[in-house]
Amino acid sequence: MKWKIAIGLISVVLLLTLIGTGIYQLTVGEAKGREQEVVKRAEKRLTQEMAPDAVTFENVFNGKDQYTVFSIKKEGEALRAFVPSKGKIETRPVKDGIKVDEVIRQSEDQGKIVSTKYGFEDRALIEIVAETETGYEYSYYTYQEGSFIKRLRIN
């Protein structure tokens, strides 16, 4: 009788594990796969159109338009390339933009930082997502100076 209960419990645990794995693959895993495809297409487009010497992936920014951000070196110059799915690739010299670490140091206590990204909405910006006690806080700063633009709280 005890072995039937043990086998039943093991079966339940295995079933829950399989269901959890399936749900993860359908949600998070599938989203990560889509993001990887976006990165591959953007990197291919970047290398075809600009022929950089070196390419390093940084982020995918989902603002008004989706941009894939790369650090590149072209003819000895360090650049940050913003590659949209459609439209013109924009670049900025790395030295002209403020670093995310510096923006975090200058800004008020944000809580636990979840992500930081460079990108564009209508202009170059830095997005910082922080987890707060009641939800998430999205803060936006200008890319060139690091000055505050807006903050959005989701509870």
CORCOR-V329823 format. One record per residue. PHI is phi in degrees with one decimal (* if undefined). Layout:
BEGIN
<<PHI> <PHI>>
END
This chain:
BEGIN
<<*> <-64.5> <-68.6> <-68.3> <-66.8> <-62.8> <-64.9> <-63.2> <-65.7> <-63.5> <-62.6> <-64.0> <-62.6> <-63.2> <-63.6> <-63.4> <-63.9> <-63.5> <-65.0> <-62.0> <-63.3> <-63.1> <-64.4> <-60.6> <-63.1> <-75.9> <-109.4> <-66.4> <-60.7> <-67.6> <-65.3> <-65.0> <-63.0> <-62.9> <-63.2> <-62.6> <-64.0> <-60.7> <-63.5> <-62.3> <-63.2> <-65.4> <-66.0> <-62.4> <-63.0> <-61.0> <-67.6> <-72.3> <-83.9> <-113.9> <48.3> <-72.8> <-74.8> <-143.7> <-131.9> <-130.5> <-70.8> <-113.9> <-154.6> <-111.8> <-107.7> <-105.5> <-103.5> <-58.6> <-123.7> <-86.2> <-125.2> <-104.5> <-108.9> <-128.8> <-97.2> <-132.3> <-123.6> <-135.9> <53.9> <80.7> <-100.3> <-84.8> <-130.9> <-110.6> <-106.3> <-109.5> <-110.0> <-81.2> <-66.9> <-135.4> <107.1> <-77.0> <-76.1> <-109.4> <-127.2> <-136.9> <-60.4> <-60.9> <-68.7> <-83.4> <-103.9> <-75.2> <-79.2> <-58.6> <-57.3> <-67.4> <-63.0> <-62.8> <-63.2> <-77.1> <-81.1> <-68.9> <-57.0> <-101.5> <87.3> <-80.9> <-71.3> <-95.3> <-155.3> <-136.0> <-142.8> <-92.9> <177.4> <-130.7> <-116.2> <-105.3> <-154.3> <-65.1> <-149.6> <-117.2> <-110.0> <-120.6> <-107.4> <-123.9> <-89.0> <-109.1> <-63.6> <-109.0> <167.8> <-129.0> <-127.2> <-103.5> <-118.2> <-122.3> <-132.2> <-67.8> <-71.8> <-73.0> <-108.3> <81.5> <-79.8> <-66.7> <-108.6> <-158.7> <-135.6> <-124.9> <-109.8> <-116.3> <-104.1>>
END
